[in-house]
Amino acid sequence: MKRVLWACVLNGFAWVWCSYVLAALDKPQIAESLSQVALAEIIVPVAVYAGKSAIENLSKNNHWPDKAATDSSSEPGEPSDGG
């Protein structure tokens, strides 16, 4: 999934870069449309997905104070110190 994510980000940046080339070639309307499509359809959704994924990983891997501490190595009813 990370390869697809990076491919989308690089494609979006390439589209924006191409819009600057078109603007330099005196085609501002096409350049503006291309930039808007690239930002709206590629870069923003990928950034939102990356942010959501980062928050999920933080939540999953962090030991929150209100989260019950669970130890998968101990049996139910057995002390956690192994004693």
N, C-alpha and C positions, 0 to 999 in steps of 0.2 A: 504493500500500500504506500510505503514511503517513496518508492520510485515513481508511482503515478502522481503522488502529491508534488514531488520535485519537477516532474515533467510538466504539470499544469502551471506551476509557478514560473518556470523558465519560459514556457510558451506565452504566458501573459506578459512577462517582461519583454519578450521579443516583439509582441504586438505593439506594446507601448513605444518601444524603440523604433519600430517601423513607422509609427505615426509621426514621430519627429522627422524621420527621413521624408515622409510625404509632405509635411509642413515646410521643410526646406526646399522641396521641389514645387512650392507654390500651389499646393492642393490642401488648403486648410480645412475645408469641410469634410473631406474623406478622413483626414488625420484626426479631427475631433471625434468623428463617429467611431473610428477604430479604437481610439483611447477609451472612450466611454464603454464600448462593448468589452474590451479587454479587462477593464477595472470591474465592471459590473458582473460579468459572467465568469471570470476566471480567478482573478486575484482575491477579491473579497470573499467569495465562498471558501476558497482554500484557506485563507487566513482565519475565518470563523471556525472551520473544521479543526485547524491546528490549535486554536485557543481552547476549543471544547475538549480536544484530546488531552491537552496539557492539564486542564482542570480535573478531568477524570483520572489521569495518572496521579496527580497530586493527592486527590481524595482517596484513591485506592491504596497508595503506598505510604501515606502519612498516618501517624498515630494521633488521631484527634482525641482531645480530652473527653469528649462525650461518647466516644466509640468504645464499646466493650472490648477489653483485651482478650484475645483468643490465642491459644497456643495449640496448634494442630498436632504437636508431638505427644501431648499428654492425653491419657485416657480420661473419660468423665469420672469424676469422683476421686481421682488420683491427685495428690499434691503436685504443684508445678515445679517444685524443687527436686523432684525425683526421689524424695526421701522416704 
